[in-house]
Amino acid sequence: MTHVVLEACIRCKYTDCVDVCPVDAFREGPNMLVIDPDDCIDCAVCVPECPVEAIVHEDDVPARQLAFIRLNAELAKQWPTIVRSKSALPDADQWAQVTDKLPYLDRGQPHRKAPQP
């Protein structure tokens, strides 16, 4: 079994969960995180760290968000591992309580800042 990141993470991408993960199971996309089900050890230490309650056990995924189980597994194969927390997206607080955010999911690679001279 594994934990799953749900749609509440989309357009927020709070990364408090990343610092506590003992196996580096989180992957970073442009506007959300996912959990790699092959790496997750089901320890649940990440769950209370998420300020928008976007992380749940696979057995507790709400019926209308069951697609996120497959989505986490799929995107975890494409996105890079994130091992240290960073600032949430600039407008994360405005998006924190918005529902039905799946249309806003950016499946591309995380945006990297250009190195500073």
C-alpha positions as CSV (number, residue, x, y, z in Angstrom):
1,M,0.0,0.0,0.0
2,T,1.0,3.6,-0.4
3,H,0.0,7.2,0.2
4,V,-1.4,9.4,-2.6
5,V,-1.3,13.1,-3.2
6,L,-4.7,14.4,-4.2
7,E,-6.0,17.4,-6.2
8,A,-5.7,19.7,-3.2
9,C,-2.0,20.0,-4.0
10,I,-2.5,21.3,-7.5
11,R,-1.5,25.0,-7.8
12,C,-0.3,25.0,-4.2
13,K,2.6,22.6,-4.0
14,Y,3.4,23.0,-0.4
15,T,6.6,20.9,0.2
16,D,6.6,20.5,4.0
17,C,6.0,16.8,3.4
18,V,9.2,16.3,1.6
19,D,11.5,17.0,4.5
20,V,10.0,14.2,6.6
21,C,9.9,11.5,4.0
22,P,12.5,8.9,5.0
23,V,12.7,7.3,1.6
24,D,12.5,10.3,-0.8
25,A,9.2,9.1,-2.3
26,F,8.0,12.5,-3.5
27,R,8.3,13.7,-7.1
28,E,8.0,17.3,-8.2
29,G,6.0,18.6,-11.1
30,P,5.4,22.2,-12.2
31,N,2.4,22.7,-9.9
32,M,2.0,19.7,-7.6
33,L,3.8,16.8,-6.0
34,V,3.1,13.1,-6.3
35,I,4.2,10.1,-4.3
36,D,6.0,7.2,-6.1
37,P,4.1,4.1,-5.0
38,D,7.2,2.0,-5.6
39,D,9.2,4.0,-3.0
40,C,6.5,4.8,-0.4
41,I,6.9,2.7,2.7
42,D,3.4,3.6,4.1
43,C,4.9,5.3,7.2
44,A,2.4,8.2,7.1
45,V,4.8,10.8,8.5
46,C,4.0,13.1,5.6
47,V,0.2,13.2,6.2
48,P,0.1,15.7,9.1
49,E,2.7,17.9,7.3
50,C,0.5,18.9,4.5
51,P,-1.3,22.2,5.2
52,V,-4.1,21.4,2.7
53,E,-4.6,17.8,3.7
54,A,-3.7,16.6,0.2
55,I,-2.0,13.3,1.3
56,V,-4.1,10.3,2.2
57,H,-3.6,6.5,2.4
58,E,-4.6,4.8,-0.8
59,D,-7.5,3.1,0.9
60,D,-8.9,6.5,2.0
61,V,-8.9,8.2,-1.4
62,P,-12.4,9.7,-2.0
63,A,-14.3,8.0,-4.8
64,R,-14.3,11.1,-7.0
65,Q,-10.5,11.3,-6.8
66,L,-9.6,7.6,-7.4
67,A,-7.9,8.6,-10.6
68,F,-5.2,10.2,-8.5
69,I,-3.9,6.7,-7.5
70,R,-3.0,6.0,-11.1
71,L,-1.9,9.6,-11.7
72,N,0.6,9.5,-8.9
73,A,2.1,6.3,-10.3
74,E,2.2,7.7,-13.8
75,L,3.7,11.1,-13.0
76,A,6.2,9.6,-10.5
77,K,7.9,7.9,-13.4
78,Q,8.2,11.2,-15.3
79,W,9.0,13.8,-12.6
80,P,12.3,14.2,-10.6
81,T,12.7,13.4,-7.0
82,I,12.4,16.3,-4.6
83,V,14.2,15.8,-1.3
84,R,14.2,19.3,0.3
85,S,11.3,21.6,0.9
86,K,11.1,24.9,-0.9
87,S,8.6,27.7,-1.1
88,A,5.1,27.0,-2.1
89,L,3.8,28.4,-5.4
90,P,3.3,32.2,-5.2
91,D,-0.5,32.1,-5.2
92,A,-0.8,28.9,-3.2
93,D,-2.8,30.4,-0.4
94,Q,-5.4,31.6,-2.9
95,W,-5.7,28.1,-4.4
96,A,-5.6,26.2,-1.1
97,Q,-9.4,25.9,-0.7
98,V,-10.3,25.6,-4.3
99,T,-11.8,22.3,-5.4
100,D,-12.0,20.5,-8.8
101,K,-8.5,21.6,-9.7
102,L,-7.6,18.7,-12.0
103,P,-8.0,20.8,-15.2
104,Y,-5.2,23.0,-13.8
105,L,-2.7,20.2,-13.5
106,D,0.5,20.9,-15.4
107,R,2.0,17.5,-16.5
108,G,5.2,19.0,-17.8
109,Q,8.5,19.1,-16.1
110,P,9.1,21.4,-13.1
111,H,10.2,24.9,-14.1
112,R,13.8,25.4,-13.2
113,K,15.2,28.8,-12.5
114,A,18.1,29.8,-14.6
115,P,21.4,29.9,-12.6
116,Q,22.3,33.3,-11.2
117,P,25.6,34.7,-12.4
